Amino acid sequence: MARSQLKPFAPRGLLRNPHLQSIVPSLTPRRQLVLRQAAPLLAASTELLLDGGEGVRLQAFYAAPAQPNGRLAVLLHGWEGSADATYLLSLGQALFDEGCEVIRLNLRDHGNTQHLNRGLFHSCLLPEVAAAVTDCAQRFAGRKVWLVGFSLGGNFMLRVAALPSSAPLQLAGVVAVSPVLDPARAMQALDDGLWIYRRYFVHKWSRSLMRKQALWPDEYDFRQLLRDGDLRRMTATLIAQHTHYPSLEDYFAGYAITGERLATLTAPAVILAAEDDPIIPVADLARLAPSPLLRVVRTAHGGHTGFLEALGAGSWANQFVLAQMSGSDATAAL
């Protein structure tokens, strides 16, 4: 997509509301539409079990178009999403249509993969995601590898690209859509925001933990924790019982990308962030380390990973990602 083709993001009518932008993409009508549109991607997808190091296995799905263009996009969902998340399928199909090979990666314990690893997922498990990305790059050597993540997935992909060990991969670039910046501040935004977000995440996380317990009954008993139903207290309990972090604050600091975390980027990276994101405070963008390899593109609207211009349209974030991968300077169009 040429630079001149990427128009500014201009949602219509009620879609200028940040909560509708954040919620509508998850609703059934929207998902059914995307599933129909993504049928070619899904039909071409085959399962991969990637090496996460130290015996860890992460599931992914690989799809190759009939005429590959030499680019490989590794896509990563947000917390309690999956490789089949609506936004990932929508972007994956858009990339597939342009000739990109697409890998949709599942984080540990996401996408019904609780059976693959005994240990429990948490957001500081960066080494296994980095190892999985390395596995992808090695299996598909010769491709220009792009990392694209949404929300927590964007946070992970930026952290992967900031690891010195990623330099030999010679990544073509990273695109992070609505990435988690400072987890402590994101949690506070959830606590202070609409109840529907807290309920959504508690419901999805509880379902995942129940599945983990059923598969590993000798290892886990979450019954008391699940009766709590409070996102912050649930997180604090899980971190205290299943990680080495001494406090919730230390855990949050472990995967924050504010401060100097991105000063060591090994590849060009761009962050797409909406100023009205109800979950990720946009003010935290000012706390990112300056880097010649990092660009931040801000839009007035878009909510959290939404970027819908119309109910029946594809996400503008798809166009944005395509523009980055084609070498366009998207900031010139905003």
N, C-alpha and C positions, 0 to 999 in steps of 0.2 A: 504494500500500500504506500503510495507516494505521500510526501508530506502534505501537499495541497489537498489530498483527499480526506485527511483526518480533520473533520470539522469540530468546533468546540462542543462540549457536552451541554445539551440543552433539553432537559426533561420537560415534559408537557404537563400542564394542569396540576392534578393532585400528586403527580410523581415528583414534584418539587419538595414534597414532605419527606424528611429523612427517615421517618419510621416506616412509611410505605415502601420507600426504596429498600430498606433493610429486610422487610417482612415479605413483600409480594413475591420475590424470587423463590421463596421456600414453599409457597402455596401450591396445592395440587394442580390447578389449571395450568400454571406456569410450567410445572415439572412435566406434565403430560405433553405440552407443546415441545419442550426441549427434547424429551425422549424420542418423539417422532422425528425431529430434525436431526438428532444424533444417531439415527439408525445405522447409517453407513460406518461411522466410527465404532459403534458397538459390535457390528457384524465382523469388522476386521480385527477386533481386539483379541489377544491371546494372553493368558496369565503368565507372569514371570514371578519367580521367588528370588528376590535379590539378597545378596550377602550383606548383612549389617554389621559383620564382625563379631567375634566372641560368641559364635553360635546363633546370633540373632538373624531371623529371616523376616523380610518385609515383602508384602505382596504388591504387585504392580500389574498394570495391563498395557500391553504394547500394540500399537496399530500402525501399519505401514501403508501409505497411499500407493496407488498404481504407478505414479510417477514422482518419486521422492525428489525434493529440492535440495537435499544435503543438510537440512536442519533437523535437529532432534530436540523436541520440547519435553522437559520433565515437569509435570504439573503436580502441585501439592495442595491439598484441601486445608480447610481450617479445622479448629478443634471440634470434635464430635461430628465432623463431616466425613467424607469418604471419597474414594476414587470415582464414585458414581454421583457425587454431589451435582446438583443442577448446574451451577456455575462452571464446574470443571468439564462437564459434558458439553455445555454450550461453547466454551472456549476450545475444547479439544476438537469439536467438529469444525469450527472455523479454521483452526490450524491445519487440520486434515484436508480440508477443501483447498488449501493453498499449497499442498504438497509436503507438509511437514510430517515427519514421523512423530508419534505422540506416545509418551509413557505417562500413565496416570498412577501415581504412587499412593499407597495407603501408609499412614503412620501406624506404629504398633497399636494394637487393640482397636483399630478403626476399620470400618467396612467389614465387620464380622470376622476379624482375624485374631480374636482373643485366644484361639487355640494354638497359634504359631509359636508363641513365646511365653514362658512361665512368668517372667517379670512383668510388672505393671507399667503402663505408659505414664510418663510425665514429660513436661515440656523442655526439660534440660537434657533429654536424650539425643543430643546433637551428634555424637560420634556415629551412631548407627544410621542416621539420615545421610551424613556425609559419606559413609561407606557405601550406602545404596546408590548414591549419585555416582560415586567412583565406579561401581559395578556397571551402571548404565553406560558410562562413558567408555569403559573398556570393552563391553559387549558390542557396542556400536561405534567402534573406532572409525575415525575419518569424518564423522558428522560434526557440524557446528552445534554444540550443546548449549541450550538455553534453559535456565531454571525459572519457573513461574509459580508463584504461590499466592494464596489468598489468606488474609487474616493471620492465624498462627502459622499457616503454611508459608506465607510471605516472610514472616519472621524467621522461620527455619532456613529458608533458601538464602536470605541475606546473611545469616550466620554461617552457613556453609561456605558462601563465597568469601567471607572474611577470614576463613581459616588458612594459615600458610600452606597447609597440606593440599589445598585446592588449586594452588598456582600451577602445578604440573598438568592439571586437567585442561588448562587454557580455555576456560568457559567463554562462550561468545557473549553472554550477558545474563542479567537477572532482572526480572520484573516482579515487583511485589505490590499486590493490590490490597489496599487497606490493611497493611501489616500491623501486628501488635508491636507497639513501640516500648512502652513501659507497662509491664503487666500489673504492677501495683495500682497504677492510675487507671488502667482499663477495668480492673476489679472494682475500684471506687466508682467509676462511671456506671458499671452494672448495678452496684448497690444503690446509687442515687437516681437511676433512670427508670424507665417503664418496667413494671413487674413482668411483662411478657417475655423479656429477654432472659431474666433470671429463671423463670419457669421453664423456658425452652431448654436452656443448658442443663438445669437440674434433671429434667425429664430424660434428655438424651444420654447424659452421663450416667444416671442411675441405671438405665437400661443396659448400658455397656458394662457397668460393674456387676450387675446381676448375671450377665452372660459369662463374664470372667470367673465369677464365683462358681457358677454351675460347671464350668469346664475344669477348674482347678480347686475342688472343694477342700482338699487337704492344705491348700495354701492360703485361701482367702475366706473371710467371713465378714461381709459388709452390712449385715442386717441392722446393726445398731446405727451405723453411719447413714444408711439410707433412710432411716426414720427421721433424721435431722431435717433434711430437705433445704438446707441453707448452703448456698454455693461457697461462701467464704469459709464457713466452719468445716464443710466437707473437704475442701482443698487443704486446709490446715491439718486436719486429721490424717488424710492420705499422705501428706508430705512428712509428717512426724513419724508415721508407722512404716513407710515404704521407701524413704530416701534418706540420704545422709545429711540433708539440709537441716540446720538447727532451728530454723524459724521460717515462717511464711515469707517474711521479708527477704531472707537470704535466698529462698527459692525463686522468688520473683526477680531478684537481681541476677540470678543465674541465667535467665534467658531474655533479659532486657537488651534492646539494641541501642538505647540512648547512651550518652557518655561516649567513650572511646571505642565502643564495640565495632563500629564499621570503619574505623580509621585504617584497618588492615585489609580492605577489600582487594581481592585479586582479579576482579573482572568488572566491567562496566555494569552499573546497577541503577535502576530507576524505580522510584516509589510513586504510586498513584494513590492519592489520598483525597477524600472529600472533607471539606471544612465543616460539614454538618453531620459527620459520623457520630452516631449516638453512643458508640462503644469505645472508640479509640480517640482520645482527646487530641485534636489537631495541633494544639499548642506544643505538644511534645516533639513535633518535628524540629523545632528550634533547638532541641537538646541533642540532636544527632551530630556526631563528629563530622566536620567538613572533610570532604575527600574529592579529589579531581575525578574520581570514578563514580561518584554518586550524584544523581539528579533527583529532585523532588518536584512532582507535578501535582498541583492542587486544583481542585474544582470546587465551585461554590456548593454544588449539590452532589448527591450520589449515595448518601447514607453509608451503611457498612457493606461493602462489596456489591452494592446494587448496580448503579450506573445504568438504569433503564431509562430510555428516552420515551418509550411507549410500551403499553402492556404486551403487544404482540411482537415487539421488536427484539432483536438480539441485544445483549449488553454492549454498551459503548466501550466497556473495558476490553472486549474482544478486539475491537478495532484498534484500541490503544496498544495492546500487546502485539498485534500484527505489525503496526507501524514501527515499534521498537525493533522487531526482528528483521524488518526490511531495511533498517538503517535510517529510518526517518527521525528527524528531530521534532518530537511531538510537542515540545514546549512552544515551538513557533506557531502552532495552530491554536493555541489556547489564549 
